Amino acid sequence: MTTDKPKKTSFIQGAISAEFIGNSIAKHQSKTAIGAHNIFLGQVRADQIDGKTVMAIEYSAYEEMAEQGFYEIREAAFAQYDLSCLHIYHSLGLVKTGEICLFVFVSAPRRKVVYEALEYLVEAIKEKTAVFGKEIFEDESYTWKKNT
């Protein structure tokens, strides 16, 4: 009898909490071959668009397609950079201004690698994943925006 592991997802419902981020970092303290970590935190901005203020973004995704995109981006990053660990988390659902919607965390034996890898990862995520954001304004109107 085989037991399939549940498929790991990159999506988190709602905002990504500081507690989740802190716990993720703490879990890596036992990995003593790692000499450097770097993180990117994407935060929802209170942009002004056509005289209206963004109050939140409602994220949606073609989840299977987006997960495949995250997988391909991870594989490319591991092939290109000497990474020990790499984690990508993106929000789904409503995320208010000031809250975190994207958390990318890379670890490697040396610091230069984590800077280069993180820049590659964030740009690839924006360009290659099927994640969408609907901007919610103070008057509750909205516009669709690809991968904010």
QUIPEDA-V528103 format. One record per residue. OMEGA is omega as a letter, one per 20 degrees, with the letter a starting at -180 (* if undefined). Layout:
# QUIPEDA-V528103
OMEGA ; OMEGA
This chain:
# QUIPEDA-V528103
r ; r ; r ; r ; r ; a ; r ; r ; r ; a ; r ; r ; r ; a ; r ; a ; r ; r ; r ; a ; r ; r ; r ; r ; a ; a ; a ; a ; r ; a ; a ; r ; r ; r ; a ; r ; r ; r ; r ; r ; r ; a ; r ; a ; r ; a ; r ; a ; a ; r ; r ; a ; r ; r ; a ; r ; r ; a ; r ; a ; r ; a ; a ; r ; a ; r ; r ; r ; r ; r ; a ; r ; r ; a ; r ; r ; r ; r ; a ; a ; r ; a ; r ; a ; r ; a ; r ; r ; r ; r ; r ; a ; a ; r ; a ; r ; a ; a ; a ; a ; r ; r ; r ; a ; r ; r ; a ; r ; a ; a ; a ; a ; a ; r ; a ; a ; a ; r ; r ; a ; a ; r ; r ; r ; a ; a ; a ; a ; a ; r ; a ; r ; r ; a ; r ; a ; a ; r ; r ; r ; a ; r ; r ; a ; a ; r ; a ; *
